[in-house]
Amino acid sequence: MEAIGKTISRNPLVNGDTERIQAQINEKAQKLRDFKCCVSMSFEEFTELLTAYATEIMVNRSVVGRFRIDANNEPIIKQLYLYFIGHPDCAWNLNAGLIFAGKIGSGKTVLMTAFLKITDEYTRRRTLVIHSKQLKNLLKKDIKDVFYDKRPMFVDDLGKEETEIKDFGTIVRPWIDLFSLRYDNGARTYATTNFKMKDSDPKSTDLTDLYGEFICSRMGETMTLVVIPGESRRLKNEVKNR
């Protein structure tokens, strides 16, 4: 589109209509971007799928009941839908990964896992799902052979892993080393965490304390931090009085 515009500008035969023609080109370019972003799935269909997958995850955990959409998670789910279809109205960077941060039990993992099940089905590109505790085992393998540095990855409970381990005398920093490789390759990364990127409370620990300013600045560049509001959604079992 840009090349066509430059050609028109240089052509004296249409020089008088350059602005009008350029405006038409820009309009059609925007329509193409809109068509490209649209997936033939309504918001209602998206929420039905998300609820079904989330409920399945809960059932696998032996949790009774269905996944609930409420005032706390509905705005996040609406943005997830826009993010999924690539709509320009999405408040998040469409070209970046996501990191869900929130209190323990706020539903971060269930929501992220259910969303990635939908994206995997539609893109036919399987996202590697691991817990942060598995990062140390991941780095003991040959990353180049299994594409851990390139494929989409979801790390659950980021910040709960060992920050440093020794591998035959070599100091390995599981998340820092892996993320550095993925950053260079532009790999899409998703994560959940109980930590914030930066916390105003000097007594609390944040991701910058764990990984340093350099890594966190790169995380902020390639991942949109989304805070999941609300208290714990986890049910508590109580003893029944007979």
Legacy VTK file of the C-alpha trace (Angstrom):
# vtk DataFile Version 3.0
C-alpha trace
ASCII
DATASET POLYDATA
POINTS 242 float
0.000 0.000 0.000
2.748 2.450 0.874
4.610 1.684 -2.366
1.463 2.374 -4.402
1.027 5.680 -2.625
4.578 6.737 -3.433
4.088 5.794 -7.097
0.945 7.927 -7.314
2.685 10.898 -5.731
5.427 10.798 -8.351
3.041 10.492 -11.318
2.278 14.003 -12.717
-0.853 12.726 -14.518
-2.636 12.116 -11.228
-0.796 14.585 -9.064
-3.892 16.745 -8.626
-5.864 13.831 -7.187
-3.030 12.436 -5.075
-4.618 13.240 -1.728
-7.998 11.783 -2.716
-6.462 8.612 -4.123
-4.137 8.250 -1.123
-7.133 8.572 1.188
-8.894 5.774 -0.716
-5.794 3.596 -0.427
-5.577 4.260 3.306
-9.272 3.420 3.702
-8.886 0.096 1.887
-5.720 -0.681 3.843
-7.670 -0.185 7.073
-10.438 -2.484 5.813
-7.851 -5.146 5.051
-6.473 -4.814 8.575
-10.010 -5.126 9.955
-10.706 -8.228 7.868
-7.416 -9.743 8.944
-8.193 -9.214 12.620
-11.650 -10.749 12.539
-12.251 -14.364 13.490
-15.693 -15.805 12.806
-16.519 -16.255 16.477
-18.914 -14.082 18.439
-18.274 -12.954 21.999
-21.091 -15.227 23.161
-19.490 -18.229 21.453
-16.127 -17.288 22.942
-17.511 -17.073 26.481
-19.318 -20.412 26.056
-16.070 -22.091 25.005
-14.098 -20.381 27.742
-16.642 -21.401 30.382
-16.669 -24.997 29.150
-12.868 -25.318 29.177
-12.569 -23.570 32.548
-15.223 -25.822 34.045
-13.393 -28.871 32.676
-10.206 -27.708 34.397
-12.119 -27.316 37.656
-13.662 -30.782 37.310
-10.200 -32.270 36.779
-9.247 -30.651 40.083
-12.307 -32.278 41.716
-13.909 -28.869 42.215
-17.707 -28.962 42.221
-19.531 -26.299 40.191
-19.146 -24.338 36.971
-16.789 -21.512 36.145
-18.467 -18.213 36.918
-18.234 -14.961 34.983
-18.747 -12.029 37.327
-17.908 -8.361 37.795
-14.269 -9.154 38.605
-13.362 -11.256 35.571
-15.862 -10.100 32.914
-13.811 -7.029 31.834
-10.737 -9.291 31.534
-12.689 -11.830 29.468
-13.915 -9.096 27.111
-10.327 -8.007 26.534
-9.286 -11.651 26.058
-11.865 -11.930 23.292
-10.577 -8.802 21.521
-7.028 -10.083 21.994
-8.000 -13.467 20.543
-9.589 -12.042 17.387
-6.842 -9.432 17.027
-9.201 -6.484 17.237
-7.589 -3.017 17.321
-9.923 -1.980 20.170
-8.132 -4.365 22.517
-6.449 -2.487 25.360
-3.526 -4.908 25.315
-0.659 -5.192 22.848
-1.828 -7.736 20.257
1.783 -8.642 19.431
2.824 -9.354 23.015
2.266 -12.170 25.468
0.325 -11.873 28.713
1.131 -12.134 32.392
-1.810 -12.403 34.787
-1.024 -11.129 38.283
-3.307 -11.344 41.280
-3.966 -12.740 44.706
-3.815 -16.450 45.500
-6.963 -18.183 44.239
-8.182 -15.267 42.117
-8.624 -17.548 39.085
-5.528 -16.577 37.093
-4.450 -20.081 36.105
-7.921 -21.375 35.223
-8.629 -18.332 33.053
-5.272 -18.414 31.270
-5.330 -22.183 30.705
-8.879 -22.108 29.320
-7.994 -19.225 26.997
-4.908 -21.015 25.666
-6.978 -24.131 24.981
-9.095 -22.004 22.652
-6.110 -20.417 20.906
-4.412 -23.791 20.485
-7.521 -25.225 18.829
-7.779 -22.346 16.357
-4.095 -21.868 15.566
-3.186 -25.579 15.568
-0.051 -24.517 17.411
0.384 -26.199 20.778
1.434 -24.005 23.681
3.883 -25.617 26.094
2.385 -25.441 29.602
4.705 -25.828 32.574
4.807 -24.890 36.245
7.610 -22.599 37.343
8.995 -25.420 39.489
9.703 -27.337 36.250
11.915 -24.614 34.790
15.069 -26.068 36.347
14.426 -29.435 34.656
13.647 -27.742 31.362
17.042 -26.063 31.204
18.865 -29.359 31.738
17.649 -30.456 28.307
18.971 -29.226 24.984
16.774 -26.186 24.376
17.809 -25.848 20.738
16.613 -29.377 19.941
13.120 -29.076 21.435
12.464 -25.409 20.553
11.800 -24.296 24.134
13.370 -21.013 23.110
10.909 -20.436 20.238
7.529 -22.116 20.759
4.634 -20.467 22.637
4.937 -21.150 26.367
2.796 -20.664 29.460
4.604 -20.584 32.816
2.297 -20.964 35.789
3.153 -19.461 39.190
6.124 -17.450 37.956
8.347 -16.414 40.852
7.875 -19.642 42.832
10.821 -21.387 41.154
14.343 -21.551 42.522
16.048 -18.393 41.305
19.447 -20.121 41.010
20.524 -23.753 40.799
23.843 -25.500 40.286
24.186 -27.821 37.312
27.548 -29.625 37.528
29.125 -26.568 39.103
27.522 -24.089 36.721
25.127 -21.514 38.142
21.844 -21.645 36.222
19.117 -19.038 36.619
16.066 -20.916 35.283
13.718 -18.101 34.308
16.323 -15.464 33.491
18.330 -17.772 31.218
15.295 -19.207 29.442
13.513 -15.877 29.006
16.678 -14.262 27.620
16.792 -16.887 24.863
13.090 -16.518 24.144
13.353 -12.721 24.063
16.031 -12.866 21.364
13.802 -15.160 19.277
10.636 -13.129 19.785
8.836 -16.119 21.303
5.325 -15.537 22.675
5.229 -16.053 26.439
2.316 -16.262 28.859
2.521 -16.454 32.643
0.643 -16.156 35.916
2.132 -14.827 39.128
1.261 -13.675 42.630
3.902 -10.958 42.355
3.608 -7.512 40.816
6.102 -6.062 38.370
6.872 -3.265 40.839
5.398 -2.761 44.286
5.232 0.471 46.229
5.402 -1.440 49.511
9.102 -1.699 50.456
8.380 -4.749 52.632
6.891 -6.814 49.792
8.711 -8.773 47.103
8.040 -8.001 43.449
9.298 -9.443 40.156
12.010 -6.805 39.938
13.424 -8.045 43.243
13.480 -11.593 41.868
14.837 -11.019 38.367
16.339 -7.540 38.280
15.458 -4.413 36.330
17.041 -5.610 33.071
14.929 -8.774 32.734
11.757 -7.124 34.023
12.079 -4.302 31.501
12.230 -6.918 28.742
9.272 -8.758 30.253
7.354 -5.490 30.247
8.221 -5.050 26.578
7.086 -8.507 25.441
4.291 -9.261 27.926
1.306 -7.155 28.980
0.808 -7.218 32.741
-2.886 -7.723 33.549
-4.011 -7.539 37.173
-6.831 -9.958 38.013
-8.936 -8.295 40.723
-10.870 -9.935 43.525
-10.296 -12.284 46.417
-9.845 -16.055 46.338
-12.474 -18.007 44.410
-11.506 -21.320 45.928
-14.177 -23.209 47.792
-13.632 -24.280 51.372
-14.768 -27.690 52.546
-16.640 -27.595 55.803
-17.560 -30.326 58.255
-21.320 -30.904 58.248
-23.113 -31.102 61.570
-25.489 -34.039 61.809
LINES 1 243
242 0 1 2 3 4 5 6 7 8 9 10 11 12 13 14 15 16 17 18 19 20 21 22 23 24 25 26 27 28 29 30 31 32 33 34 35 36 37 38 39 40 41 42 43 44 45 46 47 48 49 50 51 52 53 54 55 56 57 58 59 60 61 62 63 64 65 66 67 68 69 70 71 72 73 74 75 76 77 78 79 80 81 82 83 84 85 86 87 88 89 90 91 92 93 94 95 96 97 98 99 100 101 102 103 104 105 106 107 108 109 110 111 112 113 114 115 116 117 118 119 120 121 122 123 124 125 126 127 128 129 130 131 132 133 134 135 136 137 138 139 140 141 142 143 144 145 146 147 148 149 150 151 152 153 154 155 156 157 158 159 160 161 162 163 164 165 166 167 168 169 170 171 172 173 174 175 176 177 178 179 180 181 182 183 184 185 186 187 188 189 190 191 192 193 194 195 196 197 198 199 200 201 202 203 204 205 206 207 208 209 210 211 212 213 214 215 216 217 218 219 220 221 222 223 224 225 226 227 228 229 230 231 232 233 234 235 236 237 238 239 240 241
